[in-house]
């Protein structure tokens, strides 16, 4: 029974992220942040043109 509740054993079973998984998350985050920044830029561009009626 001691083996089942051994804290050292529990630490070994924790899943660690592989470098490949972290790289995928980083790429996905960069893509989403670029999309968000582009969307904000488009909204600001539209507001600016509507505000000053540049045509």
PDB file of N, H, CA, C and O in Angstrom:
ATOM      1  N   UNK A   1       0.823  -1.202   0.000  1.00  0.00           N
ATOM      2  CA  UNK A   1       0.000   0.000   0.000  1.00  0.00           C
ATOM      3  C   UNK A   1       0.862   1.259   0.000  1.00  0.00           C
ATOM      4  O   UNK A   1       0.459   2.284  -0.550  1.00  0.00           O
ATOM      5  N   UNK A   2       2.021   1.193   0.601  1.00  0.00           N
ATOM      6  H   UNK A   2       2.348   0.360   1.048  1.00  0.00           H
ATOM      7  CA  UNK A   2       2.875   2.367   0.670  1.00  0.00           C
ATOM      8  C   UNK A   2       3.269   2.833  -0.729  1.00  0.00           C
ATOM      9  O   UNK A   2       3.411   4.034  -0.964  1.00  0.00           O
ATOM     10  N   UNK A   3       3.444   1.906  -1.649  1.00  0.00           N
ATOM     11  H   UNK A   3       3.328   0.931  -1.459  1.00  0.00           H
ATOM     12  CA  UNK A   3       3.828   2.258  -3.015  1.00  0.00           C
ATOM     13  C   UNK A   3       2.751   3.090  -3.709  1.00  0.00           C
ATOM     14  O   UNK A   3       3.071   3.965  -4.514  1.00  0.00           O
ATOM     15  N   UNK A   4       1.501   2.831  -3.409  1.00  0.00           N
ATOM     16  H   UNK A   4       1.242   2.120  -2.755  1.00  0.00           H
ATOM     17  CA  UNK A   4       0.407   3.552  -4.061  1.00  0.00           C
ATOM     18  C   UNK A   4       0.363   5.019  -3.658  1.00  0.00           C
ATOM     19  O   UNK A   4      -0.018   5.869  -4.463  1.00  0.00           O
ATOM     20  N   UNK A   5       0.745   5.326  -2.433  1.00  0.00           N
ATOM     21  H   UNK A   5       1.055   4.635  -1.779  1.00  0.00           H
ATOM     22  CA  UNK A   5       0.628   6.692  -1.931  1.00  0.00           C
ATOM     23  C   UNK A   5       1.979   7.377  -1.758  1.00  0.00           C
ATOM     24  O   UNK A   5       2.086   8.380  -1.052  1.00  0.00           O
ATOM     25  N   UNK A   6       2.977   6.849  -2.384  1.00  0.00           N
ATOM     26  H   UNK A   6       2.889   6.034  -2.957  1.00  0.00           H
ATOM     27  CA  UNK A   6       4.319   7.417  -2.283  1.00  0.00           C
ATOM     28  C   UNK A   6       4.372   8.734  -3.063  1.00  0.00           C
ATOM     29  O   UNK A   6       4.077   8.733  -4.258  1.00  0.00           O
ATOM     30  N   UNK A   7       4.739   9.863  -2.429  1.00  0.00           N
ATOM     31  H   UNK A   7       4.978   9.864  -1.458  1.00  0.00           H
ATOM     32  CA  UNK A   7       4.767  11.155  -3.138  1.00  0.00           C
ATOM     33  C   UNK A   7       5.765  11.186  -4.294  1.00  0.00           C
ATOM     34  O   UNK A   7       5.546  11.881  -5.286  1.00  0.00           O
ATOM     35  N   UNK A   8       6.849  10.442  -4.170  1.00  0.00           N
ATOM     36  H   UNK A   8       7.028   9.877  -3.364  1.00  0.00           H
ATOM     37  CA  UNK A   8       7.823  10.408  -5.259  1.00  0.00           C
ATOM     38  C   UNK A   8       7.217   9.783  -6.509  1.00  0.00           C
ATOM     39  O   UNK A   8       7.497  10.213  -7.628  1.00  0.00           O
ATOM     40  N   UNK A   9       6.406   8.788  -6.313  1.00  0.00           N
ATOM     41  H   UNK A   9       6.179   8.439  -5.404  1.00  0.00           H
ATOM     42  CA  UNK A   9       5.755   8.123  -7.444  1.00  0.00           C
ATOM     43  C   UNK A   9       4.765   9.073  -8.127  1.00  0.00           C
ATOM     44  O   UNK A   9       4.651   9.073  -9.353  1.00  0.00           O
ATOM     45  N   UNK A  10       4.066   9.864  -7.353  1.00  0.00           N
ATOM     46  H   UNK A  10       4.159   9.864  -6.357  1.00  0.00           H
ATOM     47  CA  UNK A  10       3.086  10.793  -7.918  1.00  0.00           C
ATOM     48  C   UNK A  10       3.776  11.858  -8.769  1.00  0.00           C
ATOM     49  O   UNK A  10       3.231  12.270  -9.793  1.00  0.00           O
ATOM     50  N   UNK A  11       4.946  12.304  -8.372  1.00  0.00           N
ATOM     51  H   UNK A  11       5.389  11.970  -7.540  1.00  0.00           H
ATOM     52  CA  UNK A  11       5.661  13.320  -9.137  1.00  0.00           C
ATOM     53  C   UNK A  11       6.098  12.787 -10.489  1.00  0.00           C
ATOM     54  O   UNK A  11       6.148  13.540 -11.463  1.00  0.00           O
ATOM     55  N   UNK A  12       6.410  11.520 -10.564  1.00  0.00           N
ATOM     56  H   UNK A  12       6.369  10.909  -9.774  1.00  0.00           H
ATOM     57  CA  UNK A  12       6.855  10.934 -11.819  1.00  0.00           C
ATOM     58  C   UNK A  12       5.714  10.805 -12.815  1.00  0.00           C
ATOM     59  O   UNK A  12       5.949  10.826 -14.024  1.00  0.00           O
ATOM     60  N   UNK A  13       4.485  10.671 -12.334  1.00  0.00           N
ATOM     61  H   UNK A  13       4.294  10.654 -11.353  1.00  0.00           H
ATOM     62  CA  UNK A  13       3.359  10.465 -13.236  1.00  0.00           C
ATOM     63  C   UNK A  13       2.822  11.768 -13.820  1.00  0.00           C
ATOM     64  O   UNK A  13       2.007  11.731 -14.742  1.00  0.00           O
ATOM     65  N   UNK A  14       3.258  12.920 -13.305  1.00  0.00           N
ATOM     66  H   UNK A  14       3.920  12.949 -12.556  1.00  0.00           H
ATOM     67  CA  UNK A  14       2.784  14.187 -13.850  1.00  0.00           C
ATOM     68  C   UNK A  14       3.259  14.337 -15.286  1.00  0.00           C
ATOM     69  O   UNK A  14       4.414  14.061 -15.610  1.00  0.00           O
ATOM     70  N   UNK A  15       2.352  14.775 -16.132  1.00  0.00           N
ATOM     71  H   UNK A  15       1.413  14.999 -15.869  1.00  0.00           H
ATOM     72  CA  UNK A  15       2.706  14.935 -17.541  1.00  0.00           C
ATOM     73  C   UNK A  15       3.395  16.279 -17.747  1.00  0.00           C
ATOM     74  O   UNK A  15       2.920  17.317 -17.287  1.00  0.00           O
ATOM     75  N   UNK A  16       4.503  16.239 -18.435  1.00  0.00           N
ATOM     76  H   UNK A  16       4.890  15.395 -18.809  1.00  0.00           H
ATOM     77  CA  UNK A  16       5.221  17.467 -18.755  1.00  0.00           C
ATOM     78  C   UNK A  16       5.023  17.758 -20.234  1.00  0.00           C
ATOM     79  O   UNK A  16       4.940  16.842 -21.052  1.00  0.00           O
ATOM     80  N   UNK A  17       4.949  19.025 -20.564  1.00  0.00           N
ATOM     81  H   UNK A  17       5.017  19.769 -19.899  1.00  0.00           H
ATOM     82  CA  UNK A  17       4.781  19.412 -21.959  1.00  0.00           C
ATOM     83  C   UNK A  17       6.067  19.157 -22.727  1.00  0.00           C
ATOM     84  O   UNK A  17       7.165  19.468 -22.266  1.00  0.00           O
ATOM     85  N   UNK A  18       5.903  18.596 -23.881  1.00  0.00           N
ATOM     86  H   UNK A  18       5.011  18.344 -24.255  1.00  0.00           H
ATOM     87  CA  UNK A  18       7.058  18.389 -24.747  1.00  0.00           C
ATOM     88  C   UNK A  18       7.384  19.704 -25.450  1.00  0.00           C
ATOM     89  O   UNK A  18       6.526  20.577 -25.579  1.00  0.00           O
ATOM     90  N   UNK A  19       8.602  19.837 -25.893  1.00  0.00           N
ATOM     91  H   UNK A  19       9.299  19.128 -25.788  1.00  0.00           H
ATOM     92  CA  UNK A  19       9.017  21.062 -26.581  1.00  0.00           C
ATOM     93  C   UNK A  19       8.177  21.270 -27.833  1.00  0.00           C
ATOM     94  O   UNK A  19       7.860  22.405 -28.190  1.00  0.00           O
ATOM     95  N   UNK A  20       7.820  20.189 -28.492  1.00  0.00           N
ATOM     96  H   UNK A  20       8.077  19.267 -28.202  1.00  0.00           H
ATOM     97  CA  UNK A  20       7.008  20.283 -29.707  1.00  0.00           C
ATOM     98  C   UNK A  20       5.636  20.890 -29.394  1.00  0.00           C
ATOM     99  O   UNK A  20       5.135  21.718 -30.155  1.00  0.00           O
ATOM    100  N   UNK A  21       5.030  20.479 -28.273  1.00  0.00           N
ATOM    101  H   UNK A  21       5.437  19.807 -27.655  1.00  0.00           H
ATOM    102  CA  UNK A  21       3.732  21.029 -27.879  1.00  0.00           C
ATOM    103  C   UNK A  21       3.837  22.511 -27.549  1.00  0.00           C
ATOM    104  O   UNK A  21       2.965  23.296 -27.924  1.00  0.00           O
ATOM    105  N   UNK A  22       4.896  22.896 -26.851  1.00  0.00           N
ATOM    106  H   UNK A  22       5.604  22.259 -26.547  1.00  0.00           H
ATOM    107  CA  UNK A  22       5.073  24.306 -26.506  1.00  0.00           C
ATOM    108  C   UNK A  22       5.310  25.151 -27.751  1.00  0.00           C
ATOM    109  O   UNK A  22       4.846  26.289 -27.826  1.00  0.00           O
ATOM    110  N   UNK A  23       6.023  24.606 -28.720  1.00  0.00           N
ATOM    111  H   UNK A  23       6.399  23.682 -28.659  1.00  0.00           H
ATOM    112  CA  UNK A  23       6.265  25.329 -29.973  1.00  0.00           C
ATOM    113  C   UNK A  23       4.954  25.538 -30.728  1.00  0.00           C
ATOM    114  O   UNK A  23       4.729  26.606 -31.298  1.00  0.00           O
ATOM    115  N   UNK A  24       4.088  24.521 -30.733  1.00  0.00           N
ATOM    116  H   UNK A  24       4.270  23.654 -30.270  1.00  0.00           H
ATOM    117  CA  UNK A  24       2.779  24.655 -31.380  1.00  0.00           C
ATOM    118  C   UNK A  24       1.947  25.735 -30.695  1.00  0.00           C
ATOM    119  O   UNK A  24       1.302  26.545 -31.361  1.00  0.00           O
ATOM    120  N   UNK A  25       1.964  25.745 -29.364  1.00  0.00           N
ATOM    121  H   UNK A  25       2.488  25.087 -28.823  1.00  0.00           H
ATOM    122  CA  UNK A  25       1.216  26.764 -28.622  1.00  0.00           C
ATOM    123  C   UNK A  25       1.752  28.162 -28.907  1.00  0.00           C
ATOM    124  O   UNK A  25       0.975  29.106 -29.049  1.00  0.00           O
ATOM    125  N   UNK A  26       3.067  28.301 -28.993  1.00  0.00           N
ATOM    126  H   UNK A  26       3.699  27.534 -28.878  1.00  0.00           H
ATOM    127  CA  UNK A  26       3.670  29.608 -29.269  1.00  0.00           C
ATOM    128  C   UNK A  26       3.267  30.107 -30.653  1.00  0.00           C
ATOM    129  O   UNK A  26       2.924  31.278 -30.814  1.00  0.00           O
ATOM    130  N   UNK A  27       3.306  29.230 -31.648  1.00  0.00           N
ATOM    131  H   UNK A  27       3.584  28.279 -31.517  1.00  0.00           H
ATOM    132  CA  UNK A  27       2.934  29.618 -33.010  1.00  0.00           C
ATOM    133  C   UNK A  27       1.464  30.006 -33.068  1.00  0.00           C
ATOM    134  O   UNK A  27       1.101  30.992 -33.708  1.00  0.00           O
ATOM    135  N   UNK A  28       0.615  29.225 -32.396  1.00  0.00           N
ATOM    136  H   UNK A  28       0.910  28.424 -31.876  1.00  0.00           H
ATOM    137  CA  UNK A  28      -0.815  29.528 -32.382  1.00  0.00           C
ATOM    138  C   UNK A  28      -1.080  30.873 -31.703  1.00  0.00           C
ATOM    139  O   UNK A  28      -1.896  31.658 -32.186  1.00  0.00           O
ATOM    140  N   UNK A  29      -0.402  31.142 -30.597  1.00  0.00           N
ATOM    141  H   UNK A  29       0.261  30.505 -30.205  1.00  0.00           H
ATOM    142  CA  UNK A  29      -0.574  32.406 -29.887  1.00  0.00           C
ATOM    143  C   UNK A  29      -0.123  33.584 -30.744  1.00  0.00           C
ATOM    144  O   UNK A  29      -0.794  34.615 -30.779  1.00  0.00           O
ATOM    145  N   UNK A  30       1.004  33.441 -31.433  1.00  0.00           N
ATOM    146  H   UNK A  30       1.549  32.603 -31.404  1.00  0.00           H
ATOM    147  CA  UNK A  30       1.488  34.519 -32.300  1.00  0.00           C
ATOM    148  C   UNK A  30       0.506  34.791 -33.431  1.00  0.00           C
ATOM    149  O   UNK A  30       0.257  35.948 -33.768  1.00  0.00           O
ATOM    150  N   UNK A  31      -0.050  33.747 -34.015  1.00  0.00           N
ATOM    151  H   UNK A  31       0.152  32.807 -33.741  1.00  0.00           H
ATOM    152  CA  UNK A  31      -1.004  33.927 -35.106  1.00  0.00           C
ATOM    153  C   UNK A  31      -2.265  34.634 -34.609  1.00  0.00           C
ATOM    154  O   UNK A  31      -2.781  35.528 -35.279  1.00  0.00           O
ATOM    155  N   UNK A  32      -2.755  34.237 -33.447  1.00  0.00           N
ATOM    156  H   UNK A  32      -2.335  33.510 -32.903  1.00  0.00           H
ATOM    157  CA  UNK A  32      -3.961  34.869 -32.909  1.00  0.00           C
ATOM    158  C   UNK A  32      -3.705  36.328 -32.542  1.00  0.00           C
ATOM    159  O   UNK A  32      -4.571  37.178 -32.751  1.00  0.00           O
ATOM    160  N   UNK A  33      -2.534  36.625 -32.000  1.00  0.00           N
ATOM    161  H   UNK A  33      -1.830  35.935 -31.830  1.00  0.00           H
ATOM    162  CA  UNK A  33      -2.254  38.010 -31.626  1.00  0.00           C
ATOM    163  C   UNK A  33      -2.088  38.881 -32.873  1.00  0.00           C
ATOM    164  O   UNK A  33      -2.484  40.047 -32.866  1.00  0.00           O
ATOM    165  N   UNK A  34      -1.507  38.329 -33.942  1.00  0.00           N
ATOM    166  H   UNK A  34      -1.186  37.382 -33.948  1.00  0.00           H
ATOM    167  CA  UNK A  34      -1.415  39.093 -35.197  1.00  0.00           C
ATOM    168  C   UNK A  34      -2.797  39.358 -35.773  1.00  0.00           C
ATOM    169  O   UNK A  34      -3.074  40.455 -36.256  1.00  0.00           O
ATOM    170  N   UNK A  35      -3.661  38.356 -35.722  1.00  0.00           N
ATOM    171  H   UNK A  35      -3.436  37.464 -35.329  1.00  0.00           H
ATOM    172  CA  UNK A  35      -5.022  38.521 -36.227  1.00  0.00           C
ATOM    173  C   UNK A  35      -5.761  39.582 -35.418  1.00  0.00           C
ATOM    174  O   UNK A  35      -6.476  40.407 -35.987  1.00  0.00           O
ATOM    175  N   UNK A  36      -5.596  39.568 -34.104  1.00  0.00           N
ATOM    176  H   UNK A  36      -5.015  38.897 -33.642  1.00  0.00           H
ATOM    177  CA  UNK A  36      -6.240  40.547 -33.241  1.00  0.00           C
ATOM    178  C   UNK A  36      -5.733  41.953 -33.550  1.00  0.00           C
ATOM    179  O   UNK A  36      -6.523  42.891 -33.647  1.00  0.00           O
ATOM    180  N   UNK A  37      -4.424  42.100 -33.703  1.00  0.00           N
ATOM    181  H   UNK A  37      -3.782  41.337 -33.624  1.00  0.00           H
ATOM    182  CA  UNK A  37      -3.847  43.412 -34.003  1.00  0.00           C
ATOM    183  C   UNK A  37      -4.314  43.909 -35.364  1.00  0.00           C
ATOM    184  O   UNK A  37      -4.587  45.098 -35.530  1.00  0.00           O
ATOM    185  N   UNK A  38      -4.409  43.012 -36.335  1.00  0.00           N
ATOM    186  H   UNK A  38      -4.188  42.046 -36.201  1.00  0.00           H
ATOM    187  CA  UNK A  38      -4.887  43.392 -37.665  1.00  0.00           C
ATOM    188  C   UNK A  38      -6.341  43.838 -37.602  1.00  0.00           C
ATOM    189  O   UNK A  38      -6.724  44.816 -38.244  1.00  0.00           O
ATOM    190  N   UNK A  39      -7.150  43.117 -36.827  1.00  0.00           N
ATOM    191  H   UNK A  39      -6.838  42.322 -36.306  1.00  0.00           H
ATOM    192  CA  UNK A  39      -8.562  43.483 -36.683  1.00  0.00           C
ATOM    193  C   UNK A  39      -8.704  44.854 -36.038  1.00  0.00           C
ATOM    194  O   UNK A  39      -9.523  45.664 -36.473  1.00  0.00           O
ATOM    195  N   UNK A  40      -7.910  45.119 -35.002  1.00  0.00           N
ATOM    196  H   UNK A  40      -7.244  44.461 -34.649  1.00  0.00           H
ATOM    197  CA  UNK A  40      -7.960  46.438 -34.364  1.00  0.00           C
ATOM    198  C   UNK A  40      -7.536  47.530 -35.336  1.00  0.00           C
ATOM    199  O   UNK A  40      -8.130  48.608 -35.359  1.00  0.00           O
ATOM    200  N   UNK A  41      -6.515  47.257 -36.133  1.00  0.00           N
ATOM    201  H   UNK A  41      -6.033  46.381 -36.114  1.00  0.00           H
ATOM    202  CA  UNK A  41      -6.064  48.228 -37.128  1.00  0.00           C
ATOM    203  C   UNK A  41      -7.140  48.529 -38.147  1.00  0.00           C
ATOM    204  O   UNK A  41      -7.314  49.681 -38.544  1.00  0.00           O
ATOM    205  N   UNK A  42      -7.866  47.509 -38.576  1.00  0.00           N
ATOM    206  H   UNK A  42      -7.724  46.573 -38.253  1.00  0.00           H
ATOM    207  CA  UNK A  42      -8.937  47.719 -39.553  1.00  0.00           C
ATOM    208  C   UNK A  42     -10.059  48.554 -38.950  1.00  0.00           C
ATOM    209  O   UNK A  42     -10.610  49.432 -39.615  1.00  0.00           O
ATOM    210  N   UNK A  43     -10.399  48.284 -37.693  1.00  0.00           N
ATOM    211  H   UNK A  43      -9.951  47.571 -37.153  1.00  0.00           H
ATOM    212  CA  UNK A  43     -11.461  49.045 -37.031  1.00  0.00           C
ATOM    213  C   UNK A  43     -11.043  50.504 -36.868  1.00  0.00           C
ATOM    214  O   UNK A  43     -11.836  51.408 -37.131  1.00  0.00           O
ATOM    215  N   UNK A  44      -9.812  50.738 -36.440  1.00  0.00           N
ATOM    216  H   UNK A  44      -9.168  50.004 -36.226  1.00  0.00           H
ATOM    217  CA  UNK A  44      -9.327  52.114 -36.281  1.00  0.00           C
ATOM    218  C   UNK A  44      -9.297  52.837 -37.621  1.00  0.00           C
ATOM    219  O   UNK A  44      -9.631  54.019 -37.695  1.00  0.00           O
ATOM    220  N   UNK A  45      -8.904  52.146 -38.665  1.00  0.00           N
ATOM    221  H   UNK A  45      -8.633  51.185 -38.604  1.00  0.00           H
ATOM    222  CA  UNK A  45      -8.868  52.724 -40.010  1.00  0.00           C
ATOM    223  C   UNK A  45     -10.274  53.149 -40.439  1.00  0.00           C
ATOM    224  O   UNK A  45     -10.462  54.242 -40.973  1.00  0.00           O
ATOM    225  N   UNK A  46     -11.260  52.278 -40.203  1.00  0.00           N
ATOM    226  H   UNK A  46     -11.107  51.389 -39.770  1.00  0.00           H
ATOM    227  CA  UNK A  46     -12.639  52.605 -40.576  1.00  0.00           C
ATOM    228  C   UNK A  46     -13.159  53.788 -39.763  1.00  0.00           C
ATOM    229  O   UNK A  46     -13.802  54.679 -40.318  1.00  0.00           O
ATOM    230  N   UNK A  47     -12.893  53.810 -38.471  1.00  0.00           N
ATOM    231  H   UNK A  47     -12.371  53.086 -38.020  1.00  0.00           H
ATOM    232  CA  UNK A  47     -13.352  54.917 -37.627  1.00  0.00           C
ATOM    233  C   UNK A  47     -12.712  56.229 -38.060  1.00  0.00           C
ATOM    234  O   UNK A  47     -13.380  57.263 -38.098  1.00  0.00           O
ATOM    235  N   UNK A  48     -11.433  56.194 -38.384  1.00  0.00           N
ATOM    236  H   UNK A  48     -10.891  55.355 -38.353  1.00  0.00           H
ATOM    237  CA  UNK A  48     -10.713  57.393 -38.808  1.00  0.00           C
ATOM    238  C   UNK A  48     -11.316  57.943 -40.095  1.00  0.00           C
ATOM    239  O   UNK A  48     -11.536  59.148 -40.214  1.00  0.00           O
ATOM    240  N   UNK A  49     -11.583  57.068 -41.055  1.00  0.00           N
ATOM    241  H   UNK A  49     -11.405  56.089 -40.959  1.00  0.00           H
ATOM    242  CA  UNK A  49     -12.143  57.525 -42.324  1.00  0.00           C
ATOM    243  C   UNK A  49     -13.581  58.000 -42.169  1.00  0.00           C
ATOM    244  O   UNK A  49     -13.990  58.951 -42.835  1.00  0.00           O
ATOM    245  N   UNK A  50     -14.345  57.362 -41.310  1.00  0.00           N
ATOM    246  H   UNK A  50     -14.013  56.590 -40.768  1.00  0.00           H
ATOM    247  CA  UNK A  50     -15.714  57.819 -41.078  1.00  0.00           C
ATOM    248  C   UNK A  50     -15.732  59.146 -40.324  1.00  0.00           C
ATOM    249  O   UNK A  50     -16.586  59.996 -40.576  1.00  0.00           O
ATOM    250  N   UNK A  51     -14.798  59.320 -39.408  1.00  0.00           N
ATOM    251  H   UNK A  51     -14.104  58.630 -39.202  1.00  0.00           H
ATOM    252  CA  UNK A  51     -14.743  60.530 -38.603  1.00  0.00           C
ATOM    253  C   UNK A  51     -14.378  61.746 -39.448  1.00  0.00           C
ATOM    254  O   UNK A  51     -14.982  62.810 -39.305  1.00  0.00           O
ATOM    255  N   UNK A  52     -13.396  61.592 -40.322  1.00  0.00           N
ATOM    256  H   UNK A  52     -12.906  60.728 -40.438  1.00  0.00           H
ATOM    257  CA  UNK A  52     -12.923  62.721 -41.115  1.00  0.00           C
ATOM    258  C   UNK A  52     -13.469  62.728 -42.536  1.00  0.00           C
ATOM    259  O   UNK A  52     -13.145  63.619 -43.321  1.00  0.00           O
ATOM    260  N   UNK A  53     -14.297  61.740 -42.871  1.00  0.00           N
ATOM    261  H   UNK A  53     -14.560  61.016 -42.233  1.00  0.00           H
ATOM    262  CA  UNK A  53     -14.963  61.648 -44.180  1.00  0.00           C
ATOM    263  C   UNK A  53     -13.961  61.846 -45.325  1.00  0.00           C
ATOM    264  O   UNK A  53     -14.076  62.773 -46.127  1.00  0.00           O
ATOM    265  N   UNK A  54     -12.984  60.949 -45.371  1.00  0.00           N
ATOM    266  H   UNK A  54     -12.890  60.196 -44.719  1.00  0.00           H
ATOM    267  CA  UNK A  54     -11.949  61.050 -46.395  1.00  0.00           C
ATOM    268  C   UNK A  54     -12.333  60.352 -47.696  1.00  0.00           C
ATOM    269  O   UNK A  54     -11.539  60.305 -48.635  1.00  0.00           O
ATOM    270  N   UNK A  55     -13.503  59.831 -47.750  1.00  0.00           N
ATOM    271  H   UNK A  55     -14.148  59.869 -46.987  1.00  0.00           H
ATOM    272  CA  UNK A  55     -13.952  59.246 -49.003  1.00  0.00           C
ATOM    273  C   UNK A  55     -13.912  57.828 -49.015  1.00  0.00           C
ATOM    274  O   UNK A  55     -14.266  57.209 -50.018  1.00  0.00           O
TER     275      UNK A  55
END
